[in-house]
Amino acid sequence: MALRPLRPGDRERIRGLVVAAGNFNATEVETAVELADEALAKGDASGYFFLLLEEDGGERAVRGYACYGPVPLTVGTYDLYWIVVDPVAQ
């Protein structure tokens, strides 16, 4: 298992993880993808940071992710916006 940052090819995998989790409605699924799009387009300036959990099973597979960002007007304080784990890996 390894942690890595978000990459452009991860957009649809994030959608798939959020849908597979079964806890999120359609609007929430689209929001998760929009945050990934914003992070990919704007980088750190977006205020959204992603860590993806990747498992090596012959071919690398994303098994989960977290999205977090700094709390305005604070130093060193962050909000955890999303944490999603593939049901197969739970």
Secondary structure, 3 states (H helix, E strand, C coil): CEEECCCHHHHHHHHHHHHHHCCCCHHHHHHHHHHHHHHHHHHHHHCCEEEEEEEECCCEEEEEEEEEEECCCCCCCEEEEEEEECHHHC
